[in-house]
Amino acid sequence: MANTLNKFSEMCVKLPNNNTTQCIDKLKRFLSSNKDSYGSLVIITAKNKLLLKHDNRWYVHSRLPINLKDVEGAVTTIRSLDANIAITKNSIPNIWYSVYKSVTFSIADIIQKDGIRKKWSYIKRVAIPRSTPFFSFLLIALLIMYFVKKSIIAQIEFINEFEDLEDPKGVGSIF
C-alpha cells in the first residue's frame, strides 16, 4: 500500500499546478475507494505537521496492530511530498472467535451499539455479511438432512412392501 501511495503521490505532484493540498485530497479519495477486509490506519506527516490521517480499521481494540515500520525494507517516506508515512494494519482475527461471532449473528456486538440506526447499520454492514457463510452451510445441512430422511423413509416403505409381497397373509412360515 505504501508503494502505491508513493507512486500515486508522484503522479499527483507532477500535475500542472503542483498543488500539495490537491494531492492530499486525491490521496484521501484513493484511500477511501481502496478498502480491504480488516482496514488500515494511514498517517502522512511532513515537518511535524499532519497532512493526512485515514482510519478505516474494524475492531481496533480486539486485534493486534501490525506497523509498516516494523517490516524490513518497507517504504516509510513519500518522496514527492517530502513526507513520512505510517501504515498500521489489523492482524487477521482468531478464526474460532470469528466463527463463534458468525454463528451467533454477532448479537453481543449488536446489543452494545447505541440507538436503532447504529444497530441497523451494524447489522447490514457487519453481522449479515459475517453470518452469510454460516446461514449457507446451515441451509445446505438442512437440505441434506431432509433428503436423507426422505431416503430412509422410502427404504423403510420399500422393505415393508417387499415383506408384504413375501407373506401376503402375515401368517409366516413354520420353518
C-alpha positions as CSV (number, residue, x, y, z in Angstrom):
1,M,0.0,0.0,0.0
2,A,2.9,2.4,0.8
3,N,4.4,1.8,-2.6
4,T,1.1,2.5,-4.3
5,L,0.6,5.7,-2.3
6,N,4.2,6.8,-3.1
7,K,3.6,6.3,-6.9
8,F,0.2,7.9,-6.7
9,S,1.5,11.0,-5.0
10,E,4.4,11.3,-7.5
11,M,1.8,11.4,-10.4
12,C,-0.3,13.8,-8.4
13,V,2.5,16.2,-7.7
14,K,3.5,16.2,-11.4
15,L,0.2,17.8,-12.2
16,P,0.5,21.3,-13.9
17,N,-0.3,23.3,-10.7
18,N,1.8,21.1,-8.4
19,N,-0.7,21.7,-5.6
20,T,0.1,19.6,-2.5
21,T,-3.3,20.2,-0.9
22,Q,-5.0,18.9,-4.0
23,C,-2.7,15.9,-4.0
24,I,-3.6,15.1,-0.4
25,D,-7.3,15.3,-1.3
26,K,-6.7,12.9,-4.1
27,L,-4.8,10.5,-1.7
28,K,-7.9,10.7,0.7
29,R,-10.2,9.7,-2.2
30,F,-7.8,7.0,-3.3
31,L,-7.7,5.5,0.3
32,S,-11.5,5.7,0.6
33,S,-12.0,3.8,-2.6
34,N,-9.4,1.1,-1.8
35,K,-10.7,-0.9,1.2
36,D,-9.6,-4.2,2.4
37,S,-11.1,-6.7,4.8
38,Y,-9.6,-5.6,8.0
39,G,-8.9,-1.9,7.3
40,S,-5.8,0.2,7.9
41,L,-4.6,3.4,9.5
42,V,-2.6,5.7,7.3
43,I,-0.8,8.8,8.7
44,I,1.2,11.1,6.5
45,T,3.2,13.8,8.2
46,A,5.6,16.4,6.8
47,K,7.8,18.6,9.0
48,N,5.9,17.5,12.2
49,K,2.6,18.6,10.5
50,L,-0.2,16.1,10.0
51,L,-1.1,16.1,6.3
52,L,-3.4,13.1,6.3
53,K,-5.0,10.7,8.7
54,H,-7.2,8.0,7.3
55,D,-8.5,5.2,9.6
56,N,-10.9,2.6,8.3
57,R,-9.9,-0.3,10.7
58,W,-12.6,-2.6,12.1
59,Y,-12.3,-3.9,15.6
60,V,-9.4,-1.7,16.5
61,H,-9.3,-2.8,20.2
62,S,-9.7,-6.5,19.6
63,R,-6.8,-7.1,17.2
64,L,-3.0,-6.6,17.4
65,P,-1.8,-3.9,15.1
66,I,0.9,-4.5,12.5
67,N,3.0,-1.5,11.8
68,L,4.7,-1.0,8.4
69,K,7.8,0.5,10.0
70,D,8.5,-2.9,11.7
71,V,8.7,-4.6,8.2
72,E,12.2,-4.6,6.8
73,G,12.6,-2.7,3.6
74,A,9.2,-1.1,3.8
75,V,8.5,2.3,2.3
76,T,8.3,4.9,5.1
77,T,8.6,8.1,3.1
78,I,6.8,9.7,0.2
79,R,9.5,11.4,-1.8
80,S,7.3,13.7,-3.9
81,L,5.6,15.2,-0.8
82,D,8.8,15.1,1.3
83,A,6.7,13.4,4.0
84,N,6.7,10.4,6.2
85,I,4.1,7.7,6.0
86,A,3.0,5.3,8.8
87,I,0.6,2.5,7.9
88,T,-0.9,0.3,10.6
89,K,-2.9,-2.8,9.5
90,N,-5.0,-5.0,11.7
91,S,-4.0,-8.6,12.2
92,I,-6.2,-11.4,11.0
93,P,-8.7,-12.3,13.7
94,N,-8.7,-15.6,15.7
95,I,-10.7,-17.9,13.4
96,W,-12.7,-19.7,16.1
97,Y,-13.8,-16.4,17.7
98,S,-14.8,-15.2,14.2
99,V,-16.8,-18.5,13.6
100,Y,-18.5,-18.0,17.0
101,K,-19.5,-14.5,16.1
102,S,-20.8,-15.7,12.7
103,V,-22.9,-18.4,14.3
104,T,-24.3,-16.1,17.0
105,F,-25.0,-13.4,14.4
106,S,-22.8,-11.0,16.5
107,I,-25.7,-10.5,18.9
108,A,-23.4,-9.3,21.7
109,D,-21.9,-6.6,19.4
110,I,-25.4,-5.5,18.3
111,I,-26.6,-5.2,21.8
112,Q,-23.6,-2.9,22.7
113,K,-24.5,-0.4,19.9
114,D,-26.4,2.7,21.0
115,G,-29.5,3.7,19.0
116,I,-31.5,1.8,16.4
117,R,-29.7,3.4,13.5
118,K,-26.3,2.3,14.7
119,K,-27.6,-1.2,15.4
120,W,-29.3,-1.4,12.0
121,S,-26.2,-0.1,10.2
122,Y,-24.1,-2.7,12.1
123,I,-26.5,-5.5,11.2
124,K,-26.3,-4.5,7.5
125,R,-22.6,-3.8,7.3
126,V,-21.1,-6.4,9.6
127,A,-23.5,-9.0,11.1
128,I,-25.2,-10.2,7.9
129,P,-22.0,-10.4,5.8
130,R,-20.2,-12.2,8.6
131,S,-23.1,-14.7,9.1
132,T,-23.8,-15.4,5.5
133,P,-21.4,-18.4,5.2
134,F,-23.0,-19.9,8.4
135,F,-26.5,-19.5,7.0
136,S,-25.4,-21.0,3.7
137,F,-23.9,-24.0,5.4
138,L,-26.9,-24.3,7.7
139,L,-29.3,-24.3,4.7
140,I,-27.1,-27.0,2.9
141,A,-27.1,-29.1,6.1
142,L,-30.9,-28.9,6.5
143,L,-31.4,-29.9,2.8
144,I,-29.1,-32.9,3.2
145,M,-30.9,-33.9,6.4
146,Y,-34.2,-33.6,4.6
147,F,-33.1,-35.8,1.7
148,V,-31.5,-38.4,4.0
149,K,-34.8,-38.5,6.0
150,K,-36.8,-39.0,2.7
151,S,-34.4,-41.7,1.6
152,I,-34.7,-43.6,4.9
153,I,-38.5,-43.4,4.9
154,A,-38.5,-44.6,1.3
155,Q,-36.3,-47.5,2.2
156,I,-38.4,-48.5,5.1
157,E,-41.6,-48.3,2.9
158,F,-39.9,-50.5,0.3
159,I,-38.8,-53.1,2.9
160,N,-42.4,-53.2,4.3
161,E,-43.9,-53.6,0.8
162,F,-41.3,-56.4,0.0
163,E,-42.2,-58.2,3.2
164,D,-45.9,-57.9,2.4
165,L,-45.3,-59.5,-1.0
166,E,-43.4,-62.4,0.5
167,D,-46.0,-63.1,3.2
168,P,-49.3,-61.6,2.0
169,K,-51.5,-63.0,4.8
170,G,-49.0,-62.2,7.5
171,V,-49.1,-65.8,8.7
172,G,-45.4,-66.5,8.4
173,S,-43.8,-69.9,7.8
174,I,-43.1,-72.6,10.3
175,F,-39.6,-73.2,9.1
